């Protein structure tokens, strides 16, 4: 979240969640933003239902212990028609060299990078909870794209789902 703070427009209120946060002072806030940090986990959000207009997840699902539970919690805290905006890296497509590199590197990468797992398929998890009987009513946008220069996390998805 901290690296994304300068991207938000002035005049909005933001709540940041992190399992290691001890103070708002750890995340410098650009002028004009109302921001406070909350200690917690994505799989058990410490907020009441229908609290937020939007939830933004940026490279989060790779390192949470229970990503499906995280999606349930996000849907719970969103107001009706609220948006879950996401940017995630995913396992490279089968058949390409990067797919196999990620499989081999995954245990070491997870150990060295705060539990980040290279072989997760966040795109499939998000798609599976969208639709008439899902956590989210619709998934208007999910774009897959390569992001060169970010090896081994070069396959990304970006999009949003509507509660």
Backbone as ProteinMPNN parsed JSONL, in Angstrom:
{"seq_chain_A": "XXXXXXXXXXXXXXXXXXXXXXXXXXXXXXXXXXXXXXXXXXXXXXXXXXXXXXXXXXXXXXXXXXXXXXXXXXXXXXXXXXXXXXXXXXXXXXXXXXXXXXXXXXXXXXXXXXXXXXXXXXXXXXXXXXXXXXXXXXXXXXXXXXXXXXXXXXXXXXXXXXX", "coords_chain_A": {"N_chain_A": [[0.816, -1.201, 0.0], [1.904, 1.261, 0.786], [3.626, 2.115, -1.293], [1.772, 2.766, -3.182], [0.398, 4.98, -2.253], [1.031, 7.674, -3.192], [-0.388, 7.678, -5.576], [-3.072, 8.088, -5.181], [-5.812, 10.416, -5.287], [-5.992, 13.681, -3.766], [-8.007, 14.404, -0.886], [-9.417, 12.106, -0.254], [-10.306, 9.322, 1.879], [-8.336, 6.844, 3.296], [-7.749, 3.496, 4.348], [-5.297, 1.451, 5.505], [-4.128, -1.9, 5.547], [-2.11, -4.174, 7.281], [-0.19, -6.929, 8.373], [2.042, -6.422, 9.909], [2.129, -3.801, 10.762], [2.792, -1.103, 12.95], [2.321, 1.502, 13.4], [0.871, 4.5, 12.003], [2.868, 6.134, 11.171], [4.784, 4.671, 9.867], [4.117, 4.569, 7.242], [4.487, 6.981, 5.102], [2.341, 9.637, 4.306], [0.974, 11.261, 1.511], [0.308, 14.784, 1.22], [-2.979, 15.939, 1.838], [-4.367, 13.56, 1.846], [-6.395, 11.47, 3.833], [-5.347, 9.158, 6.03], [-5.071, 6.049, 7.683], [-3.453, 3.401, 9.381], [-4.06, -0.042, 9.913], [-3.61, -2.862, 11.911], [-3.706, -6.161, 10.839], [-5.08, -9.091, 9.165], [-5.643, -10.229, 5.836], [-7.352, -12.373, 5.557], [-9.095, -12.21, 7.623], [-10.627, -9.68, 8.047], [-10.599, -6.749, 10.029], [-13.044, -5.206, 10.135], [-16.396, -3.864, 9.971], [-19.244, -5.282, 8.176], [-20.036, -4.194, 4.84], [-18.547, -1.763, 4.783], [-16.792, -0.336, 3.088], [-16.352, 1.564, 0.038], [-14.629, 0.761, -1.899], [-12.092, -1.734, -2.324], [-8.693, -2.129, -2.547], [-6.305, -4.23, -3.832], [-2.989, -4.922, -4.086], [-0.659, -6.882, -5.321], [-1.042, -8.915, -3.327], [-2.414, -11.398, -2.958], [-0.601, -13.409, -3.439], [0.779, -13.876, -1.136], [-0.88, -14.307, 1.061], [-2.233, -16.615, 3.459], [-4.688, -17.957, 3.056], [-6.151, -17.479, 0.3], [-8.75, -17.699, -0.879], [-10.398, -17.28, 1.305], [-9.683, -14.676, 1.853], [-10.844, -13.36, -0.362], [-13.548, -13.768, 0.241], [-13.757, -12.233, 2.557], [-13.17, -9.681, 1.527], [-15.404, -9.274, -0.163], [-17.339, -9.213, 1.833], [-16.795, -6.821, 3.302], [-17.22, -4.843, 1.457], [-19.402, -2.287, 0.27], [-22.727, -2.554, -1.177], [-22.47, -2.845, -4.676], [-19.879, -2.033, -4.519], [-16.375, -1.89, -5.355], [-13.793, -4.213, -6.011], [-10.581, -3.753, -6.641], [-7.769, -4.914, -8.338], [-4.322, -5.894, -8.632], [-2.188, -8.323, -9.501], [0.423, -10.796, -9.48], [0.824, -13.787, -11.368], [1.079, -17.372, -11.869], [3.098, -18.272, -14.553], [2.054, -19.133, -17.943], [1.487, -22.609, -18.748], [3.953, -24.562, -20.395], [5.752, -22.615, -21.117], [9.104, -21.415, -20.534], [9.347, -19.854, -18.214], [7.277, -20.732, -16.571], [8.204, -23.205, -15.581], [10.545, -22.357, -14.342], [9.467, -20.796, -12.293], [8.17, -22.791, -10.795], [10.353, -24.247, -9.83], [11.751, -22.285, -8.381], [9.904, -21.476, -6.468], [9.729, -22.45, -3.622], [12.095, -21.344, -2.408], [11.835, -18.633, -3.084], [9.448, -17.995, -1.738], [10.3, -18.291, 0.905], [12.277, -16.269, 1.085], [10.886, -13.957, 0.438], [8.769, -12.976, 2.141], [6.717, -14.955, 2.151], [5.651, -14.908, -0.409], [4.266, -16.52, -3.129], [5.092, -18.011, -6.137], [3.655, -19.654, -7.825], [0.91, -19.468, -7.822], [-2.515, -19.197, -8.942], [-4.129, -16.68, -9.174], [-5.876, -15.441, -10.939], [-7.671, -17.451, -11.717], [-8.875, -18.013, -9.243], [-10.147, -15.573, -8.602], [-11.903, -15.308, -10.8], [-13.504, -17.541, -10.304], [-15.177, -16.836, -8.212], [-16.963, -15.023, -9.114], [-20.021, -13.876, -10.553], [-23.566, -14.668, -10.905], [-24.227, -16.303, -8.608], [-22.018, -15.938, -7.058], [-19.42, -14.468, -4.936], [-18.94, -11.952, -5.896], [-20.835, -9.883, -8.051], [-20.221, -9.322, -10.71], [-17.483, -9.411, -13.063], [-16.131, -7.179, -14.637], [-13.671, -6.469, -15.822], [-10.664, -8.129, -16.397], [-7.484, -8.257, -17.075], [-4.786, -9.884, -18.61], [-1.295, -9.578, -18.667], [2.111, -9.289, -19.804], [4.913, -8.327, -17.836], [7.727, -7.148, -18.298], [11.012, -7.272, -16.949], [10.533, -7.711, -14.314], [11.266, -10.157, -13.278], [11.094, -13.053, -11.24], [8.364, -12.627, -11.521], [6.697, -12.007, -13.771], [4.273, -12.323, -15.154], [1.224, -10.811, -15.072], [-1.986, -9.827, -13.664], [-4.647, -7.516, -13.956], [-7.469, -5.733, -12.83], [-11.014, -5.446, -12.021], [-13.671, -6.295, -9.748], [-17.176, -6.389, -9.05], [-19.17, -5.948, -6.224]], "CA_chain_A": [[0.0, 0.0, 0.0], [2.703, 2.48, 0.93], [4.138, 2.567, -2.585], [0.648, 3.248, -3.975], [-0.209, 6.174, -1.668], [1.108, 8.873, -4.039], [-1.268, 7.558, -6.742], [-4.443, 8.44, -4.815], [-6.063, 11.858, -5.327], [-6.22, 14.369, -2.491], [-9.389, 14.533, -0.459], [-10.09, 10.84, 0.033], [-9.938, 8.658, 3.115], [-7.78, 5.514, 3.047], [-7.391, 2.641, 5.463], [-4.327, 0.449, 5.08], [-4.079, -3.103, 6.378], [-0.843, -4.882, 7.191], [0.009, -7.719, 9.592], [3.22, -5.976, 10.647], [2.084, -2.36, 11.039], [2.767, -0.691, 14.352], [1.986, 2.917, 13.473], [0.665, 5.219, 10.745], [4.106, 6.819, 10.823], [5.602, 3.826, 8.997], [3.699, 4.81, 5.865], [4.329, 8.425, 4.894], [1.128, 9.922, 3.549], [1.008, 12.525, 0.778], [-0.573, 15.83, 1.728], [-4.339, 15.941, 1.3], [-5.0, 12.258, 2.044], [-6.641, 11.024, 5.199], [-4.873, 7.777, 6.021], [-4.669, 5.398, 8.924], [-3.038, 2.011, 9.225], [-4.688, -0.996, 10.818], [-2.928, -4.146, 11.939], [-4.646, -7.249, 10.609], [-4.819, -10.052, 8.096], [-6.643, -10.186, 4.766], [-8.304, -13.482, 5.704], [-9.981, -11.903, 8.753], [-10.574, -8.217, 8.061], [-11.144, -6.21, 11.276], [-13.982, -4.139, 9.8], [-17.782, -4.338, 9.847], [-19.754, -5.541, 6.817], [-20.455, -3.052, 4.013], [-17.832, -0.598, 5.309], [-15.976, 0.389, 2.112], [-16.769, 1.725, -1.354], [-13.66, 0.022, -2.725], [-10.939, -2.404, -1.716], [-7.609, -2.219, -3.519], [-5.293, -5.225, -3.501], [-1.855, -4.803, -4.998], [0.335, -7.922, -5.056], [-1.379, -9.402, -1.995], [-2.882, -12.783, -2.925], [0.532, -14.333, -3.515], [1.398, -14.129, 0.164], [-1.823, -14.627, 2.14], [-2.33, -18.056, 3.677], [-5.948, -18.491, 2.529], [-6.631, -16.475, -0.645], [-10.196, -17.76, -1.068], [-10.974, -16.624, 2.485], [-9.453, -13.251, 1.634], [-11.871, -12.878, -1.288], [-14.806, -13.744, 0.994], [-13.697, -11.074, 3.45], [-13.276, -8.469, 0.71], [-16.81, -9.142, -0.547], [-18.109, -8.879, 3.04], [-16.605, -5.435, 3.749], [-17.624, -3.91, 0.402], [-20.795, -1.857, 0.179], [-23.332, -3.02, -2.435], [-21.899, -2.255, -5.882], [-18.499, -1.636, -4.267], [-15.419, -2.5, -6.286], [-12.514, -4.801, -5.614], [-9.595, -3.483, -7.686], [-6.62, -5.778, -8.049], [-3.136, -6.095, -9.454], [-1.542, -9.504, -8.937], [1.23, -11.613, -10.386], [0.303, -15.154, -11.418], [1.953, -18.395, -12.439], [3.209, -18.152, -16.007], [1.337, -20.203, -18.658], [2.167, -23.892, -18.951], [4.643, -24.699, -21.673], [6.829, -21.638, -21.306], [10.233, -21.635, -19.625], [9.109, -19.171, -16.948], [6.404, -21.599, -15.767], [9.04, -24.191, -14.897], [11.434, -21.609, -13.459], [8.693, -20.432, -11.106], [7.955, -24.003, -9.987], [11.61, -24.588, -9.169], [12.132, -21.216, -7.456], [8.83, -21.137, -5.541], [10.021, -22.597, -2.193], [13.111, -20.376, -1.982], [11.24, -17.301, -3.232], [8.495, -17.835, -0.643], [11.084, -18.121, 2.124], [13.015, -15.004, 1.054], [10.031, -12.819, 0.074], [7.585, -12.865, 3.011], [5.651, -15.902, 1.816], [5.159, -14.731, -1.782], [4.308, -17.772, -3.893], [5.15, -17.745, -7.58], [2.882, -20.618, -8.618], [-0.539, -19.324, -7.581], [-3.351, -18.79, -10.079], [-5.104, -15.744, -8.655], [-6.891, -15.163, -11.96], [-8.689, -18.505, -11.626], [-9.614, -17.854, -7.982], [-11.032, -14.403, -8.707], [-12.964, -15.659, -11.753], [-14.393, -18.567, -9.757], [-16.114, -16.277, -7.226], [-17.748, -13.978, -9.771], [-21.21, -14.336, -11.259], [-24.848, -14.549, -10.194], [-24.227, -16.939, -7.294], [-20.693, -15.8, -6.472], [-19.172, -13.396, -3.986], [-19.022, -10.706, -6.652], [-21.864, -9.998, -9.083], [-19.621, -9.351, -12.044], [-16.055, -9.186, -13.243], [-16.1, -6.488, -15.932], [-12.334, -6.372, -16.407], [-9.473, -8.819, -15.889], [-6.549, -8.271, -18.197], [-3.497, -10.543, -18.402], [-0.255, -8.923, -19.443], [3.489, -9.527, -19.362], [5.57, -7.161, -17.244], [9.143, -7.461, -18.44], [11.895, -6.61, -16.005], [10.113, -8.03, -12.949], [11.458, -11.601, -13.179], [10.296, -14.067, -11.94], [6.924, -12.323, -11.377], [6.438, -11.196, -14.951], [2.912, -12.448, -15.676], [0.372, -10.062, -14.152], [-3.384, -9.552, -13.988], [-5.185, -6.283, -13.405], [-8.892, -5.656, -13.115], [-11.881, -5.168, -10.879], [-14.903, -7.056, -9.603], [-18.215, -5.58, -8.417], [-19.935, -6.674, -5.201]], "C_chain_A": [[0.854, 1.257, 0.0], [3.201, 3.003, -0.412], [3.027, 3.107, -3.478], [0.064, 4.563, -3.459], [-0.103, 7.414, -2.555], [0.167, 8.837, -5.253], [-2.711, 7.963, -6.448], [-4.626, 9.952, -4.859], [-6.277, 12.424, -3.924], [-7.706, 14.372, -2.177], [-10.118, 13.226, -0.206], [-9.553, 10.256, 1.336], [-9.496, 7.232, 2.798], [-7.509, 4.798, 4.368], [-6.457, 1.576, 4.922], [-4.292, -0.703, 6.054], [-2.744, -3.796, 6.174], [-0.657, -5.693, 8.471], [1.156, -7.226, 10.461], [3.189, -4.51, 11.051], [2.05, -2.109, 12.55], [2.328, 0.757, 14.499], [1.721, 3.469, 12.09], [1.961, 5.86, 10.265], [4.999, 5.993, 9.91], [5.307, 4.073, 7.526], [3.517, 6.303, 5.665], [3.169, 8.698, 3.937], [1.274, 11.247, 2.813], [-0.004, 13.527, 1.355], [-1.943, 15.752, 1.053], [-5.058, 14.613, 1.404], [-5.243, 12.028, 3.53], [-6.306, 9.537, 5.216], [-4.637, 7.282, 7.435], [-4.43, 3.917, 8.659], [-3.691, 1.156, 10.304], [-3.898, -2.297, 10.746], [-3.974, -5.241, 11.752], [-4.241, -8.102, 9.427], [-5.964, -10.028, 7.089], [-7.698, -11.278, 4.901], [-9.298, -13.255, 6.841], [-9.98, -10.383, 8.949], [-11.27, -7.66, 9.303], [-12.1, -5.032, 11.056], [-15.399, -4.705, 9.727], [-18.164, -4.563, 8.382], [-20.155, -4.223, 6.159], [-19.822, -1.738, 4.481], [-17.224, 0.273, 4.204], [-16.617, 0.45, 0.725], [-15.873, 0.908, -2.283], [-12.61, -0.623, -1.843], [-9.907, -2.554, -2.829], [-6.596, -3.236, -3.005], [-4.185, -5.175, -4.533], [-0.775, -5.792, -4.573], [0.18, -8.471, -3.639], [-1.644, -10.904, -1.985], [-1.749, -13.804, -2.958], [1.053, -14.717, -2.143], [0.41, -14.359, 1.312], [-1.961, -16.141, 2.253], [-3.568, -18.672, 3.029], [-6.574, -17.485, 1.569], [-8.144, -16.512, -0.871], [-10.915, -17.096, 0.105], [-10.806, -15.112, 2.382], [-10.521, -12.665, 0.721], [-13.236, -12.802, -0.606], [-14.858, -12.517, 1.899], [-13.81, -9.762, 2.673], [-14.719, -8.238, 0.302], [-17.657, -8.711, 0.654], [-17.988, -7.404, 3.404], [-16.961, -4.4, 2.683], [-19.103, -3.551, 0.525], [-21.392, -2.455, -1.092], [-22.83, -2.181, -3.612], [-20.49, -1.7, -5.661], [-17.562, -2.406, -5.182], [-14.183, -3.033, -5.576], [-11.575, -4.614, -6.791], [-8.33, -4.255, -7.35], [-5.539, -5.693, -9.103], [-2.39, -7.232, -8.789], [-0.599, -10.122, -9.967], [0.709, -13.042, -10.279], [1.358, -16.092, -12.002], [1.938, -18.25, -13.963], [2.49, -19.32, -16.699], [2.176, -21.468, -18.8], [2.818, -23.902, -20.322], [5.73, -23.677, -21.9], [7.905, -21.861, -20.244], [9.989, -21.004, -18.258], [8.221, -20.001, -16.015], [7.25, -22.571, -14.936], [10.031, -23.509, -13.961], [10.712, -21.237, -12.163], [8.451, -21.644, -10.203], [9.209, -24.361, -9.189], [11.963, -23.562, -8.09], [11.129, -20.974, -6.328], [9.185, -21.318, -4.062], [11.033, -21.567, -1.666], [12.552, -18.954, -2.021], [10.27, -17.02, -2.08], [9.227, -17.57, 0.674], [11.722, -16.73, 2.19], [12.116, -13.774, 0.905], [8.708, -12.818, 0.84], [6.426, -13.747, 2.592], [5.075, -15.754, 0.422], [5.356, -16.021, -2.567], [4.177, -17.47, -5.384], [4.151, -18.569, -8.385], [1.373, -20.529, -8.385], [-1.249, -18.804, -8.822], [-4.482, -17.887, -9.582], [-6.206, -15.425, -9.659], [-8.014, -16.196, -11.909], [-9.516, -18.363, -10.361], [-10.593, -16.7, -8.065], [-12.186, -14.718, -9.644], [-13.97, -16.62, -11.142], [-15.398, -18.02, -8.751], [-16.955, -15.145, -7.797], [-18.918, -14.589, -10.529], [-22.432, -14.276, -10.371], [-24.834, -15.153, -8.794], [-22.887, -16.82, -6.578], [-20.599, -14.684, -5.455], [-19.314, -12.029, -4.63], [-20.004, -10.902, -7.796], [-21.259, -10.094, -10.479], [-18.138, -9.022, -11.995], [-15.887, -8.504, -14.599], [-14.737, -6.493, -16.615], [-11.356, -7.274, -15.652], [-8.56, -8.994, -17.087], [-5.257, -8.963, -17.775], [-2.453, -9.793, -19.241], [1.13, -9.286, -18.913], [4.089, -8.226, -18.836], [7.069, -7.45, -17.225], [9.978, -6.667, -17.44], [11.547, -6.891, -14.555], [10.242, -9.533, -12.706], [11.647, -11.985, -11.722], [8.787, -13.841, -11.869], [6.424, -11.534, -12.577], [5.041, -11.322, -15.536], [1.966, -11.836, -14.653], [-1.088, -10.087, -14.629], [-3.759, -8.242, -13.324], [-6.665, -6.255, -13.753], [-9.688, -5.238, -11.907], [-13.118, -6.048, -10.931], [-15.886, -6.179, -8.814], [-19.027, -6.439, -7.457], [-21.432, -6.628, -5.492]], "O_chain_A": [[0.553, 2.213, -0.714], [3.198, 4.212, -0.643], [3.305, 3.832, -4.433], [-0.702, 5.205, -4.177], [-1.082, 8.153, -2.662], [-0.048, 9.868, -5.89], [-3.495, 8.159, -7.377], [-3.71, 10.696, -4.51], [-6.696, 11.71, -3.014], [-8.55, 14.346, -3.073], [-11.325, 13.236, 0.034], [-8.491, 10.646, 1.822], [-10.204, 6.498, 2.109], [-7.1, 5.405, 5.358], [-6.802, 0.872, 3.973], [-4.412, -0.502, 7.263], [-2.298, -3.986, 5.042], [-0.941, -5.186, 9.556], [1.232, -7.581, 11.637], [4.156, -4.023, 11.637], [1.374, -2.807, 13.305], [1.998, 1.197, 15.601], [2.273, 2.976, 11.106], [2.126, 6.102, 9.07], [5.878, 6.542, 9.245], [6.149, 3.815, 6.666], [2.472, 6.842, 6.032], [3.046, 8.061, 2.891], [1.654, 12.251, 3.417], [-1.036, 13.141, 1.905], [-2.042, 15.526, -0.154], [-6.244, 14.533, 1.085], [-4.404, 12.351, 4.371], [-6.919, 8.751, 4.494], [-4.081, 7.99, 8.275], [-5.098, 3.283, 7.843], [-3.849, 1.58, 11.449], [-3.561, -2.774, 9.662], [-5.003, -5.247, 12.427], [-3.217, -7.875, 8.782], [-7.121, -9.827, 7.459], [-8.817, -11.123, 4.411], [-10.241, -14.029, 7.002], [-9.398, -9.873, 9.907], [-12.399, -8.046, 9.605], [-11.98, -3.995, 11.708], [-15.581, -5.892, 9.454], [-17.485, -4.089, 7.471], [-20.558, -3.271, 6.827], [-20.503, -0.715, 4.56], [-17.144, 1.492, 4.359], [-17.317, -0.468, 0.298], [-16.317, 0.426, -3.325], [-12.283, -0.126, -0.764], [-10.214, -3.045, -3.915], [-6.093, -3.12, -1.887], [-4.429, -5.366, -5.725], [-0.065, -5.57, -3.591], [1.13, -8.492, -2.856], [-1.156, -11.611, -1.104], [-1.935, -14.947, -2.541], [1.694, -15.756, -1.988], [0.842, -14.587, 2.442], [-1.823, -16.861, 1.264], [-3.505, -19.787, 2.51], [-7.441, -16.711, 1.975], [-8.762, -15.46, -1.039], [-11.929, -16.425, -0.086], [-11.692, -14.357, 2.781], [-11.048, -11.588, 0.998], [-13.998, -11.867, -0.853], [-15.886, -11.846, 1.99], [-14.48, -8.833, 3.125], [-15.215, -7.116, 0.409], [-18.592, -7.925, 0.5], [-18.985, -6.789, 3.78], [-16.999, -3.204, 2.974], [-19.94, -4.397, 0.842], [-20.649, -2.829, -1.999], [-22.778, -0.954, -3.535], [-19.965, -0.981, -6.511], [-17.925, -3.453, -5.718], [-13.619, -2.402, -4.683], [-11.751, -5.249, -7.83], [-7.874, -4.246, -6.206], [-5.795, -5.458, -10.284], [-1.998, -7.118, -7.628], [-0.802, -9.984, -11.173], [0.215, -13.455, -9.231], [2.375, -15.663, -12.546], [0.876, -18.122, -14.572], [2.335, -20.385, -16.102], [3.397, -21.414, -18.949], [2.302, -23.327, -21.28], [6.558, -23.851, -22.795], [7.637, -22.429, -19.185], [10.39, -21.572, -17.242], [8.404, -19.97, -14.798], [7.029, -22.731, -13.735], [10.326, -24.038, -12.889], [11.275, -21.349, -11.074], [8.521, -21.529, -8.98], [9.127, -24.73, -8.018], [12.42, -23.931, -7.008], [11.468, -20.332, -5.333], [8.955, -20.388, -3.289], [10.836, -20.991, -0.596], [12.771, -18.168, -1.099], [10.275, -15.926, -1.516], [8.812, -16.719, 1.46], [11.705, -16.09, 3.241], [12.542, -12.662, 1.215], [7.643, -12.673, 0.239], [5.271, -13.33, 2.669], [4.092, -16.421, 0.097], [6.466, -16.546, -2.659], [3.266, -16.766, -5.818], [3.835, -18.212, -9.519], [0.645, -21.457, -8.734], [-0.676, -18.08, -9.636], [-5.647, -18.285, -9.571], [-7.345, -15.167, -9.269], [-9.185, -15.842, -12.045], [-10.729, -18.568, -10.391], [-11.743, -16.828, -7.646], [-13.337, -14.426, -9.319], [-15.163, -16.529, -11.428], [-16.39, -18.69, -8.464], [-17.585, -14.396, -7.051], [-18.813, -15.686, -11.078], [-22.342, -13.876, -9.21], [-25.388, -14.554, -7.871], [-22.645, -17.522, -5.596], [-21.595, -14.029, -5.149], [-19.751, -11.07, -3.994], [-20.015, -11.951, -8.439], [-21.732, -10.856, -11.321], [-17.625, -8.446, -11.035], [-15.545, -9.151, -15.588], [-14.654, -6.517, -17.843], [-11.235, -7.193, -14.429], [-8.836, -9.781, -17.993], [-4.701, -8.669, -16.717], [-2.714, -9.423, -20.386], [1.299, -9.555, -17.724], [3.792, -7.148, -19.351], [7.599, -7.945, -16.231], [9.665, -5.516, -17.134], [12.198, -6.363, -13.652], [9.417, -10.119, -12.004], [12.338, -11.255, -11.01], [8.012, -14.762, -12.128], [5.79, -10.493, -12.409], [4.656, -10.488, -16.356], [1.908, -12.281, -13.507], [-1.385, -10.328, -15.799], [-3.246, -7.904, -12.257], [-7.069, -6.693, -14.83], [-9.15, -4.751, -10.912], [-13.555, -6.484, -11.996], [-15.478, -5.336, -8.015], [-19.51, -7.513, -7.818], [-22.225, -7.187, -4.735]]}, "name": "protein", "num_of_chains": 1, "seq": "XXXXXXXXXXXXXXXXXXXXXXXXXXXXXXXXXXXXXXXXXXXXXXXXXXXXXXXXXXXXXXXXXXXXXXXXXXXXXXXXXXXXXXXXXXXXXXXXXXXXXXXXXXXXXXXXXXXXXXXXXXXXXXXXXXXXXXXXXXXXXXXXXXXXXXXXXXXXXXXXXXX"}
